[in-house]
Amino acid sequence: MTVSELVRKNRSYRRFDQKARIAPEALESLVDLARQSGSAGNKQPLRYIVSCSEEMNRKIFPNLTWAAALKEWPGPAEGERPAAYIVVVADKTIWNWAAVDLGVASQSILLGATEIGLGGCTIGVLKKQELTELLAIPEELEIRVVIALGKPVETVVLEEAESAESTTYYRSDDQVHHVPKIPLKDVILDTYV
């Protein structure tokens, strides 16, 4: 798959085949992609906790918020929940450019997941205190996001947004997840040739 194909296929999937297990080695290889990605000042402040344990996944799940724009959807039902999670934490003692690294690392993980037939969703609205206690995360580390992973069982389609104000994603009656994207002509402000 080309980079263009990977980027277009990499969507925020929120429903998975929960029985399709993910091996710990696959999760480690995704973290290794993140580890090898660029880091601001090469400070490398990010650390990772991986789970493909059904028991731990059951404990992580209620600490996540799913699809804020889908007000009446409580998140994936049993059987459609993630098969794995990568919890991304930042070492607060290194420096505060972790936000830069976070985007790069998360995208590397998700592109790698796409390449091996998985899908994922980066979740930033979390019960951080509860997750910190559950995962026994040391005080100098702070949870930044949780990346949910699995074999997607939903269809996600991109479509042209009518305007920059009409970018709210939605599900149609047939459960297809629609993601409006601002047209290219509206995101390029100027071109100098």
MOLINVEN-V514340 format. One record per residue. N is the residue number from 1. RES is the residue in one letter. SS is DSSP state (a for helix, b for strand, c for the rest). NEAR is the number of other ideal C-beta (glycine too) atoms within 8 Angstrom. Layout:
{{N;RES;SS;NEAR} {N;RES;SS;NEAR}}
This chain:
{{1;M;c;6} {2;T;c;5} {3;V;a;6} {4;S;a;6} {5;E;a;8} {6;L;a;12} {7;V;a;8} {8;R;a;7} {9;K;a;8} {10;N;c;11} {11;R;c;9} {12;S;b;8} {13;Y;c;12} {14;R;c;11} {15;R;c;8} {16;F;b;17} {17;D;c;10} {18;Q;c;11} {19;K;c;6} {20;A;c;9} {21;R;c;6} {22;I;c;11} {23;A;c;7} {24;P;a;7} {25;E;a;6} {26;A;a;10} {27;L;a;14} {28;E;a;9} {29;S;a;9} {30;L;a;14} {31;V;a;12} {32;D;a;8} {33;L;a;12} {34;A;a;15} {35;R;a;7} {36;Q;a;6} {37;S;c;10} {38;G;c;5} {39;S;c;11} {40;A;a;8} {41;G;a;6} {42;N;a;5} {43;K;c;10} {44;Q;c;8} {45;P;c;11} {46;L;b;15} {47;R;b;8} {48;Y;b;10} {49;I;b;9} {50;V;b;12} {51;S;b;10} {52;C;c;11} {53;S;c;6} {54;E;a;5} {55;E;a;6} {56;M;a;8} {57;N;a;15} {58;R;a;7} {59;K;a;9} {60;I;a;14} {61;F;a;10} {62;P;c;6} {63;N;c;10} {64;L;b;13} {65;T;c;7} {66;W;c;11} {67;A;c;8} {68;A;c;6} {69;A;c;7} {70;L;c;10} {71;K;c;5} {72;E;c;3} {73;W;c;8} {74;P;c;3} {75;G;c;11} {76;P;c;9} {77;A;c;6} {78;E;c;5} {79;G;c;6} {80;E;c;10} {81;R;c;13} {82;P;c;14} {83;A;c;15} {84;A;b;13} {85;Y;b;12} {86;I;b;14} {87;V;b;15} {88;V;b;16} {89;V;b;13} {90;A;b;14} {91;D;b;11} {92;K;c;8} {93;T;c;4} {94;I;c;9} {95;W;c;7} {96;N;c;5} {97;W;c;10} {98;A;a;13} {99;A;a;8} {100;V;a;8} {101;D;a;17} {102;L;a;13} {103;G;a;8} {104;V;a;12} {105;A;a;12} {106;S;a;13} {107;Q;a;9} {108;S;a;13} {109;I;a;15} {110;L;a;12} {111;L;a;13} {112;G;a;11} {113;A;a;13} {114;T;a;13} {115;E;a;8} {116;I;c;7} {117;G;c;5} {118;L;c;12} {119;G;b;13} {120;G;b;14} {121;C;b;11} {122;T;b;10} {123;I;b;12} {124;G;c;6} {125;V;c;6} {126;L;b;12} {127;K;c;8} {128;K;a;8} {129;Q;a;6} {130;E;a;8} {131;L;a;15} {132;T;a;9} {133;E;a;7} {134;L;a;9} {135;L;c;8} {136;A;c;5} {137;I;c;10} {138;P;c;5} {139;E;c;3} {140;E;c;6} {141;L;b;11} {142;E;b;8} {143;I;b;13} {144;R;b;11} {145;V;b;12} {146;V;b;14} {147;I;b;15} {148;A;b;13} {149;L;b;16} {150;G;b;17} {151;K;c;10} {152;P;b;11} {153;V;c;7} {154;E;c;10} {155;T;c;6} {156;V;b;12} {157;V;b;8} {158;L;b;8} {159;E;b;8} {160;E;b;6} {161;A;c;11} {162;E;c;5} {163;S;c;7} {164;A;c;7} {165;E;c;4} {166;S;c;8} {167;T;c;9} {168;T;c;6} {169;Y;c;10} {170;Y;b;8} {171;R;b;8} {172;S;c;7} {173;D;c;3} {174;D;c;4} {175;Q;c;8} {176;V;c;10} {177;H;b;13} {178;H;b;11} {179;V;b;11} {180;P;b;13} {181;K;b;9} {182;I;c;9} {183;P;c;8} {184;L;a;5} {185;K;a;5} {186;D;a;8} {187;V;a;7} {188;I;c;7} {189;L;c;3} {190;D;c;4} {191;T;c;4} {192;Y;c;3} {193;V;c;2}}
